[in-house]
């Protein structure tokens, strides 16, 4: 992952908070993922990536996360 930035204004521009009230857990988690993906795509677009590059990068990352997910280990440590 890229190095952490201390620039709060950059975080304010590219990080959208998802409201915590009024949603069930599934809707809340899906909303957070949705907002995070939109924020990431906005940042990638502003940095000069085109839609195809953005799609390929995000799909590769999501595929890696899913491929490395081991529910037995995750549920025991949670």
PESULMO-V441569 format. One record per backbone hydrogen bond with DSSP energy under -0.5 kcal/mol. CO is the residue of the C=O (numbers start at 1). NH is the residue of the N-H. If there is no record, write none. Layout:
co=<CO & CO>
nh=<NH & NH>
This chain:
co=<6 & 7 & 7 & 8 & 9 & 10 & 11 & 14 & 15 & 24 & 25 & 26 & 27 & 28 & 29 & 30 & 31 & 32 & 33 & 34 & 35 & 36 & 37 & 38 & 39 & 40 & 41 & 42 & 43 & 44 & 45 & 50 & 51 & 52 & 53 & 54 & 55 & 56 & 57 & 58 & 59 & 60 & 61 & 62 & 63 & 64 & 65 & 66 & 70 & 70 & 71 & 72 & 73 & 74>
nh=<8 & 10 & 11 & 12 & 13 & 14 & 15 & 16 & 17 & 28 & 29 & 30 & 31 & 32 & 33 & 34 & 35 & 36 & 37 & 38 & 39 & 40 & 41 & 42 & 43 & 44 & 45 & 46 & 47 & 49 & 48 & 54 & 55 & 56 & 57 & 58 & 59 & 60 & 61 & 62 & 63 & 64 & 65 & 66 & 67 & 68 & 69 & 69 & 73 & 74 & 75 & 76 & 77 & 78>
